[in-house]
């Protein structure tokens, strides 16, 4: 009887362990020849120079923290290269103070062109020719307490873009 119980428990454990589930963001669908990745400076058709500088840094940091790939500074020494350009960046008010009419909520929208290319073959492994990302931030109503949160919002936006890019590259969505 005890042996039958142990057999049943072992069978259930075996069945559950082989059910095919896996943890998200652990997929690795890049070609096996890719061992090193370079993320050079992004192009920029906007006035958001800080965002253009931060994006490659944040994408590099995300590859280093979440993958087994080495990130190299020289694209000529990399197996794959992430290229990008900021195509458009703008912000518009989403909410306003009813008394003063001043904007209190801002929506920032950034459009990027992104590619991951196998340097040896020139083949595009992953691309997002017109990827749009958004970040909302608040402005203080009182001018004496005014704090421009736009730079903080761009930092958050850059980190969100980096997480999204690395996830998409790894899982090929």
C-alpha positions in Angstrom: 0.0 0.0 0.0 2.8 2.4 0.9 4.7 1.5 -2.2 1.6 2.2 -4.3 1.3 5.7 -2.7 4.9 6.5 -3.4 4.5 5.4 -7.0 1.4 7.6 -7.4 3.3 10.6 -5.9 6.3 10.0 -8.2 4.0 9.7 -11.2 2.2 13.0 -10.4 5.6 14.8 -9.8 6.9 13.5 -13.1 3.8 14.5 -15.0 3.8 18.0 -13.5 7.5 18.5 -14.2 7.1 17.7 -17.9 4.1 19.8 -18.6 6.0 22.2 -20.9 5.8 25.4 -18.9 8.7 27.7 -18.7 9.5 31.1 -17.1 8.9 34.0 -19.4 12.0 36.0 -20.7 14.2 33.0 -20.5 13.7 32.0 -24.1 16.8 32.4 -26.3 15.9 32.3 -29.9 19.0 34.0 -31.3 21.2 32.1 -33.6 23.8 29.9 -31.8 26.7 31.7 -33.4 25.9 34.9 -31.5 28.1 35.2 -28.5 28.9 39.0 -28.5 26.6 42.0 -29.1 27.5 45.6 -29.6 25.2 48.5 -29.0 26.7 51.6 -30.6 25.4 55.2 -30.3 21.9 55.7 -31.7 21.0 58.1 -34.4 18.8 61.0 -33.4 16.5 63.1 -35.6 15.1 65.0 -32.5 16.3 67.4 -29.8 16.2 64.7 -27.1 19.9 64.2 -27.0 19.8 62.8 -23.4 17.5 60.0 -24.5 19.7 59.2 -27.5 22.7 58.9 -25.1 20.8 56.8 -22.5 19.2 54.2 -24.7 22.4 52.4 -25.8 23.6 52.4 -22.2 20.4 51.0 -20.8 20.1 48.4 -23.6 23.7 47.3 -22.9 23.0 47.1 -19.1 19.8 45.0 -19.8 21.7 42.6 -22.1 24.5 42.2 -19.4 22.0 41.6 -16.5 19.6 39.3 -18.3 21.6 37.3 -20.8 24.7 35.3 -21.2 26.0 37.5 -24.1 29.1 39.5 -23.8 28.6 43.1 -24.8 31.5 44.7 -26.6 32.1 48.4 -27.5 33.5 47.8 -31.0 30.8 46.7 -33.5 33.5 45.2 -35.7 34.3 42.7 -32.9 30.7 41.7 -32.2 28.7 38.8 -33.6 25.6 40.9 -33.7 24.9 44.7 -33.6 21.9 46.5 -32.2 21.4 49.7 -34.2 18.8 52.3 -33.4 17.6 55.8 -34.2 15.2 58.1 -32.5 12.8 59.1 -35.2 10.4 61.3 -33.3 9.9 62.5 -29.8 7.2 64.8 -28.6 5.1 65.5 -25.5 1.6 66.9 -25.1 -0.5 67.9 -22.1 -3.0 65.3 -20.9 -4.5 67.1 -17.9 -4.7 70.7 -16.9 -5.4 72.7 -13.7 -8.9 74.0 -14.1 -8.1 77.3 -12.3 -4.9 78.3 -14.1 -5.2 76.3 -17.2 -1.6 75.1 -16.8 -0.7 71.6 -17.8 -0.4 69.2 -14.9 0.0 65.9 -16.8 2.2 65.3 -19.8 2.4 62.3 -22.1 5.8 61.8 -23.8 5.9 59.6 -27.0 9.1 58.4 -28.6 9.3 56.6 -31.9 12.4 54.5 -32.5 13.8 52.4 -35.4 15.6 49.4 -34.0 17.5 46.5 -35.6 19.6 43.5 -34.5 21.9 42.4 -37.3 24.1 39.4 -37.6 27.4 41.1 -38.5 28.9 38.2 -40.3 26.0 37.6 -42.7 24.3 41.0 -42.6 21.0 39.2 -41.9 18.5 41.1 -39.8 17.7 39.0 -36.8 15.1 41.3 -35.3 13.7 44.6 -36.3 11.2 47.2 -35.2 11.2 49.9 -37.8 8.7 52.1 -36.0 8.5 51.2 -32.3 6.5 53.6 -30.2 7.0 54.0 -26.5 5.2 56.3 -24.0 5.8 57.7 -20.6 3.4 59.9 -18.5 4.6 62.4 -16.0 3.2 65.2 -13.7 4.0 68.9 -13.4 3.4 70.8 -10.1 0.6 73.4 -10.2 2.4 75.8 -7.9 5.2 77.6 -9.7 7.1 77.9 -6.4 7.2 74.1 -6.1 7.8 73.5 -9.9 10.0 70.6 -10.6 10.6 69.6 -14.2 10.1 65.8 -14.2 10.7 65.4 -17.9 14.3 64.3 -17.5 13.2 61.7 -14.9 10.5 60.6 -17.2 13.0 60.1 -20.0 15.2 58.0 -17.7 12.2 55.8 -16.9 11.3 55.7 -20.6 14.8 54.6 -21.6 14.8 51.8 -19.0 11.4 50.6 -20.2 12.5 50.7 -23.8 15.7 48.7 -22.9 13.6 46.0 -21.0 11.2 45.8 -23.9 13.9 45.6 -26.6 15.9 42.8 -24.8 12.7 40.8 -24.1 11.6 41.1 -27.7 15.0 40.1 -29.0 15.2 37.1 -26.7 11.7 35.9 -27.3 11.3 37.0 -31.0 7.8 38.5 -30.5 
